[in-house]
Amino acid sequence: MGIFGYSISKLEIDLSEFSELEVLDLRNNKLRSIPPEIMGLKKLTHILIDGNEIDQVSKNIYELSNLKYLSVDDDQENMIGKK
């Protein structure tokens, strides 16, 4: 799912409806935090949140067991290692 470049500051959709989602692209908006509902998306493999106003990523994000790639900002791309 891509909500890319809309300059949104708050996600106005219910992410729990997308339980099969594997890739979430929220790049280039004005989000200040990662929506907590992301933790319910157990099949996510990629989260792209660069280009937002997010200062800190909760360590809880690493509890998503299928997450392999987390793109945090334009200068930093993190590959998630298998646990």
N, C-alpha and C positions, 0 to 999 in steps of 0.2 A: 504494500500500500504506500502510495506516495502523496504526501501533503508537503510539497516542495515549493518554497519561495513565495508563500502567500502572506508573509509578514504577520502571522498569527501569534498572539502572546499566550493563548490558552487553547487547548485542544477541546473542541466542543462536541466531539463524537464519543460514543460509548465503545471503547476498545474491546470490551468483553465480548462483543458480538463477532469478533474476528479471531476466534480461538485457533483457527488453522493457519493464521498468518505466520510467514517465515521471514519476510523482509519488511521493515518499517523505515521509511525514509521521511524524516522530518527536517531535512536540511533547509537552511536559509530562511528561517522564520525568526520570531522574537520570543521564543520560549525561554523561561528563566529556570525551569526545572523539567525533569523527565516525568511525564505523567505516571503516577503510581500504578495505574491500571496495567501498565506494561508487564508488571510482575505476574499477571494472570495469563500472559501469552506464552505458554510453555514451549511452543514450537518455533519461536523466533530464533533465527540463525544470524541475522544481520540487523543492526540498529545504526542508522545514520542520523546523527544529530548535530553535525558541524554547521557553523554559520548561524548559531543561536546565541543567546545571552546566558547560557548555562555555565556557571562557575565551578560546579562540583557535581560529580556523578556518585550517587550512593553506591556503597560496596554491595548492596543487595542485588544490584544488576547482575553480578557475577553468579548469583544463584540460579539464573536461567540456564539450565543444563545443556541446552542445544546452542547457546550463543557462541558463535565463532568469530564474529567481527563486530567491533564497536568503533565507529568513526565519530570522534569527539569534537574535533575542530579542524580547521583548514590545514594546520601544521602537524597534526598528530592523528595517526591512524593506528589503532591497536588491534592486534590479532589476539584472540582469546585462546589460550592453550587448553588442551584437554586436561581434565582433572583426574 
